[in-house]
């Protein structure tokens, strides 16, 4: 049986498993979808007055690798903001981002006690004093975001350990989309969390300003004690709620087959629900925690989530959990646009323009992360593109299918008032795939290098992880056809859901399912920083006797290579299309025709969306400059007139 057939069979088998794994209102998933080798029972109490969390956890861990280890490694993410000497804040400074905070607006994690049990008969060993903070990435001894705990005896394959930890954490004013503002709390990456043991050792990186997260799957059983009557949203399903004598309430949330847990609480939330139903997909209870001033936008949040569940489910595979929570963050809290298992933050403003995809775009993008971050356990420390880029492409496609046309919207008066330009439609290829962002920094980093090592500016890292990946996926869609690319992505999702794929796994799936060796393409878009740039260098058409001799010189200006189409159009309407493998530096096309050539164009169908300069893709012998100038001058005059009228109305 061919490899493609094997993958197709695997996809069918796993799709059948999806159908059997019915969603549950209790947070249970049956049969289990993941190894469940890192399970957490957490009991946490929030003191909003002091912005402190006091908590304990019991971690049940199993070694599912072939490696024997003599230590455990934990992430202590919030130590990234205890002072300005952490790696996270040093990198932020390198990108000219500085934080001016009061002493009580920083954060820290203080481990009080750590007890280890390595089997049922083990009474427990107190390892608190043996725990040390390490810096495996950059040697910054003042970082504090990774804790190493040496073991009394090594844990081999199939072995395990139970770890009991007590800790306190001070909640910061929001950093990296976690923290508090007023009585709004969004709590993420807040507990001591095991790294991922792989066959080549612990994957437990320091917290870097430009990266996100990586963890093993398990079961989370979490009790959260918060002020009475404050709504709580969290990963999973609320199984119990108990009112306490001290005017607090304890909420117990539970979820199986996830790799993280986040939560939020605020007395201001509007708590709304709707149900997603689809003839071929499992139902999903949608919960929206909405700011009161955004009450009129509830429908837009639900509709955007519904479109994501529909199209991602139809194209890639079903969402299996049966519930999803949409969080609308407080104004200026800086936690918008972030994803966690079964929960995500959206982001909107009090005034929004119709057909501008606010709040739809961020809602769809964060809901989509449930596939490429949540169910496919990508390593975002090292390969951020496997989630962010794949999801950017996927979101753009949903926007193109469900919300076209949408229009450019800009905000004025300090960002308060939006205005939609209904004569400027937003393009999936140019705008939603963030082509401008990629073109601004196409060589900023080598995609194959670890993401945590990218230059820490937002433009530089987003150009590669988000935009470049979305553009090369869209290029593949145009090169292979959507039907083939959809089968590639569905097969990849089916094979690697609830697992930890590497880049080679995606590339091998693409070649196997398409039936083509695509290594040449991935060598250029992933293992190289070379750019694509094809153009028409020259076009001549001269009369020789009774006909015209036309020559078109097509040139490869960039280092990367891709097969491109070449189109020459003649005055009598004849159009000649040819294909060039694009490997040489230049190629000349010569024609003898009764009519003069009008234009020549390379890549006329726009297949190669990675081309960094489309302005050189065509050349004409019938200049249209005056017509273009008239068109745009009239548009600008209308816009100027509208602007003056608006200013006059406010005068």
Order of alpha helices (4+ residues) and beta strands (2+ residues): alpha-beta-beta-beta-alpha-beta-beta-beta-beta-beta-beta-beta-beta-beta-beta-beta-beta-beta-beta-beta-beta-beta-alpha-beta-beta-beta-alpha-alpha-beta-beta-alpha-alpha-alpha-alpha-alpha-alpha-beta-beta-beta-beta-beta-beta-beta-alpha
